[in-house]
Amino acid sequence: MAFVFPGQGSQYTGMGKSLAENFSAAREVFEAADEALGFSVSRLCFEGPEEALQLTENTQPALLTASVAAFRALEAEGFPAPAYVAGHSLGEYSALVAAGALSLGDAVRTVRARGEYMQEAVPIGTGAMAAVLGCSLEQIRLACHEASQGEVCSPANLNSPGQVVIAGNAGAVDRASELLKLKGAKRVIKLNVSAPFHCGLMMPAQTRLADFLATIEIADAQTPVVVNADAEASTSGSELRAALVRQVSAPVRWLESMQFLLLQGVNRFVEVGPGKVLSGLMRQIDRGAEAVNVEDAATLTVAREKVLV
């Protein structure tokens, strides 16, 4: 069994509230995050407002807190420890907390800074991301290269066999989107994001984050972590730190990460945190694998019935 943790795009107002109301272990996570950050991230999660929650410097600590709260509730309910953990983009920080490599306080402070650095790296409106459905990765790479015209445009999230997200300068992403429609992509969907994540435009943020991470303790993990940048598992604290730095501008290799876990014999995936995005991707990757999500008290009960048998 593997626990997988969602990234930005899975957040919603009210996330984690049911868990905090029903499980003391989850409630303690929100209290600890509030204290570490010096503001009420719990209120932001539970009540919004939506426009504040959508700002990446708020989204990142909020989503991490809600995900770790779900993980602690699972622990308290006696769920067996996973053989592996992984997280999509931001979710890699949640995975490191679950693996015992990173403290909750350091994690929320780091992702708060990560969000600020990412937002400040590219002026609002100058970058963009788009989801490409039903097109091969090679076609997408060629279209990005053709559309770049001296700007940045590249695959950013390699999510499933039929879904790749591209990122870069807004004009280049628009040009690539039109090319891909001509090449037969089923759909190209412009994403509502505050910055173009996981592309070369994020290098200024990557440099700043490297300096910040140098001040944070990252221990060897107690559970192997499959990292985005390499699609391979590691328990080395130094390797995990380096992977967090590289993932800022590198593509999220989620499809390859899940294929790696399938090759290790993992056939049950528990999505721990808000939303069902990763469970949906797993159905596209391997319909034979079982995927359940835990985001509130009700879904935890369903997961308990499926897992604790």
C-alpha positions as CSV (number, residue, x, y, z in Angstrom):
1,M,0.0,0.0,0.0
2,A,1.1,3.5,-0.8
3,F,-0.1,6.8,0.6
4,V,-0.2,9.6,-2.0
5,F,-0.7,13.3,-1.2
6,P,-2.3,15.9,-3.5
7,G,-0.9,19.2,-4.7
8,Q,-2.2,22.5,-5.7
9,G,-5.5,22.3,-7.5
10,S,-7.1,20.0,-4.9
11,Q,-7.9,22.7,-2.4
12,Y,-11.4,23.9,-1.5
13,T,-13.0,25.9,1.3
14,G,-14.0,23.7,4.2
15,M,-11.1,21.2,3.6
16,G,-10.1,19.4,6.8
17,K,-13.0,20.8,8.9
18,S,-14.8,17.5,9.2
19,L,-11.6,15.7,10.3
20,A,-10.8,18.4,12.9
21,E,-14.3,18.1,14.3
22,N,-14.2,14.3,14.5
23,F,-10.6,13.4,15.3
24,S,-8.4,15.0,18.0
25,A,-5.2,13.9,16.1
26,A,-6.4,16.0,13.1
27,R,-7.4,18.9,15.2
28,E,-4.0,19.0,16.9
29,V,-2.3,19.3,13.4
30,F,-4.3,22.4,12.6
31,E,-3.5,23.9,16.0
32,A,0.2,23.2,15.5
33,A,0.2,24.7,12.0
34,D,-1.6,27.9,13.3
35,E,1.1,28.3,15.9
36,A,4.0,27.6,13.5
37,L,2.7,30.1,10.9
38,G,1.6,32.8,13.3
39,F,-1.8,33.1,11.6
40,S,-4.9,30.9,11.5
41,V,-4.4,28.6,8.5
42,S,-7.2,26.5,10.1
43,R,-9.7,29.3,9.6
44,L,-8.5,29.8,6.0
45,C,-9.1,26.1,5.4
46,F,-12.4,25.9,7.0
47,E,-14.0,29.3,6.0
48,G,-11.9,30.8,3.2
49,P,-12.4,33.3,1.7
50,E,-11.9,31.5,-1.6
51,E,-9.9,34.3,-3.2
52,A,-7.4,34.2,-0.3
53,L,-7.2,30.4,-0.4
54,Q,-6.4,30.5,-4.1
55,L,-3.2,32.6,-3.6
56,T,-0.3,30.1,-3.8
57,E,1.4,31.4,-0.6
58,N,-1.8,30.5,1.3
59,T,-2.8,27.5,-0.7
60,Q,0.4,25.6,-0.1
61,P,0.5,25.7,3.8
62,A,-3.3,25.2,3.8
63,L,-3.3,22.1,1.6
64,L,-0.3,20.6,3.4
65,T,-2.0,21.1,6.8
66,A,-5.2,19.5,5.7
67,S,-3.3,16.6,4.2
68,V,-1.2,15.9,7.3
69,A,-4.4,16.2,9.4
70,A,-5.9,13.4,7.3
71,F,-2.8,11.3,7.7
72,R,-2.7,11.7,11.5
73,A,-6.4,10.8,11.6
74,L,-5.6,7.6,9.6
75,E,-2.8,6.8,12.0
76,A,-5.1,7.3,15.0
77,E,-7.6,5.0,13.5
78,G,-5.1,2.2,13.3
79,F,-4.5,2.2,9.5
80,P,-1.3,0.2,8.7
81,A,1.8,2.1,7.8
82,P,2.3,2.4,4.0
83,A,5.2,0.7,2.2
84,Y,5.8,3.9,0.3
85,V,4.6,7.6,0.2
86,A,4.6,10.1,-2.6
87,G,3.1,13.5,-3.2
88,H,2.2,15.5,-6.3
89,S,4.3,18.7,-6.4
90,L,3.5,20.4,-3.1
91,G,2.2,17.0,-1.8
92,E,5.8,15.8,-1.7
93,Y,6.2,18.0,1.5
94,S,3.2,16.2,3.0
95,A,4.7,12.9,2.1
96,L,8.0,13.9,3.9
97,V,6.1,14.8,7.0
98,A,4.3,11.4,6.9
99,A,7.6,9.7,6.4
100,G,9.1,11.3,9.5
101,A,11.7,13.3,7.5
102,L,10.3,16.7,8.0
103,S,8.5,18.3,11.0
104,L,5.1,19.8,10.5
105,G,6.3,23.2,11.7
106,D,9.2,23.3,9.3
107,A,7.0,22.0,6.5
108,V,4.3,24.7,6.7
109,R,6.9,27.5,7.1
110,T,8.8,26.1,4.1
111,V,5.8,25.8,1.8
112,R,4.6,29.2,2.8
113,A,8.0,30.6,1.6
114,R,7.9,28.3,-1.5
115,G,4.6,29.8,-2.4
116,E,5.8,33.4,-2.0
117,Y,9.0,32.7,-4.0
118,M,7.0,31.1,-6.8
119,Q,4.5,33.9,-7.0
120,E,7.3,36.5,-7.0
121,A,9.3,34.7,-9.7
122,V,6.8,35.6,-12.5
123,P,4.6,38.7,-12.6
124,I,0.9,37.8,-12.5
125,G,-0.5,37.4,-16.0
126,T,2.8,36.8,-17.7
127,G,2.8,33.0,-17.2
128,A,0.3,30.3,-17.8
129,M,-0.5,26.6,-17.6
130,A,-2.7,24.4,-19.7
131,A,-3.8,20.8,-19.5
132,V,-3.5,18.7,-22.7
133,L,-5.7,15.7,-23.0
134,G,-5.3,12.9,-25.5
135,C,-2.0,13.7,-27.1
136,S,1.4,11.9,-26.9
137,L,4.2,13.3,-24.8
138,E,6.5,13.5,-27.8
139,Q,3.9,15.6,-29.7
140,I,3.5,17.9,-26.8
141,R,7.3,18.3,-26.4
142,L,7.6,19.2,-30.1
143,A,4.7,21.6,-30.0
144,C,6.2,23.3,-26.9
145,H,9.5,23.7,-28.7
146,E,7.9,25.1,-31.8
147,A,5.7,27.5,-29.9
148,S,8.5,28.8,-27.6
149,Q,9.9,31.3,-30.0
150,G,12.5,32.4,-27.5
151,E,10.1,32.1,-24.5
152,V,9.6,29.3,-22.1
153,C,7.1,26.5,-22.8
154,S,7.5,22.9,-21.6
155,P,5.7,19.9,-20.1
156,A,5.2,20.6,-16.4
157,N,3.0,17.8,-15.0
158,L,3.3,14.3,-16.6
159,N,0.1,13.1,-14.9
160,S,-1.2,10.1,-16.8
161,P,-1.0,8.5,-20.3
162,G,-3.6,10.9,-21.5
163,Q,-3.0,14.0,-19.5
164,V,0.0,16.4,-19.5
165,V,0.1,19.9,-18.3
166,I,2.3,22.5,-20.0
167,A,3.7,25.7,-18.5
168,G,5.6,28.8,-19.5
169,N,5.2,32.3,-20.8
170,A,1.5,33.0,-21.5
171,G,2.0,33.7,-25.2
172,A,4.0,30.6,-25.7
173,V,1.5,28.4,-23.9
174,D,-1.3,29.9,-26.0
175,R,0.7,29.1,-29.2
176,A,1.4,25.6,-28.1
177,S,-2.2,25.1,-27.2
178,E,-3.4,26.0,-30.7
179,L,-0.7,23.8,-32.3
180,L,-1.8,20.9,-30.1
181,K,-5.4,21.3,-31.1
182,L,-4.3,21.1,-34.7
183,K,-2.3,18.0,-34.0
184,G,-5.4,16.3,-32.7
185,A,-5.4,16.8,-28.9
186,K,-8.9,15.9,-27.6
187,R,-8.9,19.0,-25.3
188,V,-6.6,21.8,-24.2
189,I,-7.7,23.5,-21.1
190,K,-6.2,26.7,-19.8
191,L,-5.8,26.4,-16.0
192,N,-6.7,29.0,-13.4
193,V,-3.3,29.2,-11.6
194,S,-1.4,32.1,-10.1
195,A,2.0,31.1,-11.5
196,P,3.5,28.8,-14.2
197,F,4.8,26.0,-11.9
198,H,7.5,23.4,-12.8
199,C,9.1,25.2,-15.7
200,G,12.2,27.2,-16.3
201,L,10.5,30.5,-15.3
202,M,10.6,29.1,-11.7
203,M,14.5,29.2,-11.5
204,P,14.5,32.3,-9.4
205,A,12.2,30.7,-6.9
206,Q,14.3,27.5,-7.0
207,T,17.4,29.4,-6.0
208,R,15.7,31.2,-3.1
209,L,14.1,27.9,-1.9
210,A,17.5,26.2,-1.9
211,D,18.8,28.8,0.5
212,F,15.7,28.4,2.7
213,L,15.9,24.6,2.7
214,A,19.5,24.8,3.8
215,T,18.3,26.1,7.1
216,I,15.7,23.3,7.6
217,E,16.4,19.9,9.1
218,I,15.4,17.0,6.8
219,A,16.1,13.6,8.4
220,D,16.4,10.2,6.7
221,A,12.8,9.0,6.0
222,Q,11.3,6.1,7.9
223,T,9.2,5.2,4.8
224,P,10.6,5.4,1.2
225,V,9.5,8.5,-0.6
226,V,9.0,8.4,-4.4
227,V,10.1,11.9,-5.5
228,N,8.7,13.9,-8.3
229,A,11.9,14.9,-10.0
230,D,13.3,11.4,-10.4
231,A,10.3,9.0,-10.1
232,E,12.4,6.9,-7.8
233,A,12.3,6.1,-4.1
234,S,14.7,7.5,-1.5
235,T,15.1,7.6,2.3
236,S,18.2,9.8,2.3
237,G,17.6,13.1,3.9
238,S,20.2,14.8,1.7
239,E,18.7,13.3,-1.4
240,L,15.2,14.3,-0.4
241,R,16.4,17.9,0.2
242,A,18.0,18.1,-3.2
243,A,14.9,16.7,-4.9
244,L,12.7,19.4,-3.2
245,V,15.0,22.0,-4.8
246,R,15.0,20.4,-8.3
247,Q,11.2,19.9,-8.4
248,V,10.5,23.6,-8.4
249,S,11.5,24.0,-12.1
250,A,11.5,20.3,-13.1
251,P,8.4,18.5,-14.4
252,V,6.3,16.4,-12.0
253,R,6.9,12.8,-13.2
254,W,3.7,11.5,-11.6
255,L,2.9,8.8,-14.3
256,E,6.4,7.4,-14.0
257,S,6.2,7.6,-10.2
258,M,3.0,5.5,-10.1
259,Q,4.4,3.1,-12.6
260,F,7.4,2.7,-10.3
261,L,5.2,1.8,-7.4
262,L,3.1,-0.6,-9.5
263,L,6.4,-2.4,-10.5
264,Q,7.2,-2.7,-6.7
265,G,4.0,-4.7,-6.3
266,V,1.9,-1.8,-4.9
267,N,-1.8,-2.4,-5.8
268,R,-3.6,-0.2,-3.3
269,F,-3.3,3.6,-3.2
270,V,-4.8,5.8,-0.5
271,E,-5.0,9.5,-1.5
272,V,-4.6,11.4,1.8
273,G,-5.9,14.9,1.7
274,P,-8.4,17.2,-0.1
275,G,-9.9,16.0,-3.4
276,K,-9.9,13.0,-5.6
277,V,-7.5,14.1,-8.4
278,L,-4.8,11.5,-7.7
279,S,-7.4,8.7,-7.5
280,G,-8.8,9.8,-10.8
281,L,-5.3,9.7,-12.4
282,M,-4.7,6.2,-11.0
283,R,-7.8,5.0,-12.8
284,Q,-6.2,6.3,-16.0
285,I,-2.8,4.8,-15.2
286,D,-4.0,1.3,-14.1
287,R,-7.6,0.4,-13.7
288,G,-6.5,-2.8,-11.8
289,A,-5.1,-0.9,-8.9
290,E,-7.4,0.1,-6.0
291,A,-7.5,3.8,-5.2
292,V,-9.4,5.3,-2.3
293,N,-9.4,8.9,-1.0
294,V,-9.5,10.2,2.6
295,E,-10.4,13.9,2.9
296,D,-13.1,13.9,5.6
297,A,-14.8,11.8,8.3
298,A,-17.1,10.1,5.8
299,T,-14.4,9.1,3.3
300,L,-12.2,7.9,6.2
301,T,-15.0,5.5,7.2
302,V,-15.3,4.2,3.6
303,A,-11.5,3.7,3.5
304,R,-11.5,1.9,6.8
305,E,-14.1,-0.6,5.5
306,K,-11.9,-1.2,2.4
307,V,-8.5,-1.3,4.0
308,L,-9.0,-2.7,7.5
309,V,-10.4,-6.1,6.4
